[in-house]
Amino acid sequence: MRLQNNILFDMKFTKQQLLDALKGKLTENGKHLSISEKTIKSLSDSHYDLLVNEETELDDLVGKILPQYVSLNGNYEKDNADFIKKWREEHPELKPQKPEGPVLQKDKEGLSPEVKALMEKVRVLEEKDAEHEAARLVSQKRDELLSKFKEKGIRDNKWTEKYMNKIAITKDTDVDKEATDALDFYNLAHAKAGGTPGSAGTGSGGNADAKKRWEGVNKILNS
């Protein structure tokens, strides 16, 4: 809801939902996001305040303003790449290296403040690119894992959200193994006489045992 001209409007989506939708479009299919989170949020909030009313649909608005974000992201990425390329071409002998003894340390101390500042800027840009890539790979693994959950019949969204918040996903996460482990926990959590995804039904005694085993798992997920 939003207050405008002393009138309270009931919007169909929030600022956060608009931001998430834009970021999703900008990074789909493994695309690289060069714009900072702060920049995207500031621009997204401005678009929301200017363009959204109680009749505005999220998909329609995203389709309308997305080209601006795509263009801005492309400009950021090109500027960073051009700067790094040009600096390396102009300073081939001064590429950042790990200190390997007193001789290298002495050479580094002899650099001018300007060159040191340029080297630091290159280092920060390269670290930023590495962080973006790592975040993209983790996000991709998360999407793959959620998709695998659905393939295995895990449909409880509330349970899935809790479980995902409890595990550590990295770019090296084994999706198949993690999904199999999740299914075991899910079956314990949802043990019923009619059975659970990936397992046959159990009798009343088996169901009671399964529920008892789930108590420990349930404490972990709700901690």
Steps between C-alpha positions, in 0.01 A plus 500: 500500500618855432383842622474758222322836525354382832346198323606148596544284190510119508778407256525160331869464591766657722826683430692191606308280257578743217869499597512119516327468161747739335802325651362166388465621142848655500668180624295232323690242295818576692527866395752713690371782722739796509270761655524524878207399720470859624478640145233253388290556814517879470390492135235234564349694791483814284318312223259358757416843643455655156323227305312267735134535591233259620445367145865447401602138431851390600583320173380794291714749692810278490465457125469877459804609706732200465682634189630793709655261751645275231664802335634633831638159598670464162660843531637419847642169382661653191652790695657263752636268233637788290673655799670173603607425141640849440688510830661162437604603151661818633667331798600148389790487745288606799233230514405425863700209643541334836821614678769237452800638686683821579576589134132508401415687820761763419360547147151545639614763749654692212166543318346843480176573694313531170606152386420352840152655486441354154616157612264513797208598276573206269519265800164622635334462160633148457385402850157645426476296179601186692235566766231551234598174333497308829156639589369409155622141532345460847170642373510257208564206736206611717267509198621154389439364849147643520425348160633162616279521812193532279614206285517285813152606610590749771211748471479655847632853433511597869705191586727555199570861601597394855721220372677722246575755773666231711745366240812661358490516120825561312604489136623142567179369658400153372138567399400133463642401839352804675158433346514135611588602857219756496250236385594279797431787742182593312366144524560499874326835536197395298471134602136395456316177449463585133878526446733783397690593182762237416372241755218249544219543752545384859265355756399674818802359689746599226342843476541553875866397484561734207341792681709424807818503290392832347488677837876556500503623141207730569686659791796574271286662227315715753806606699 
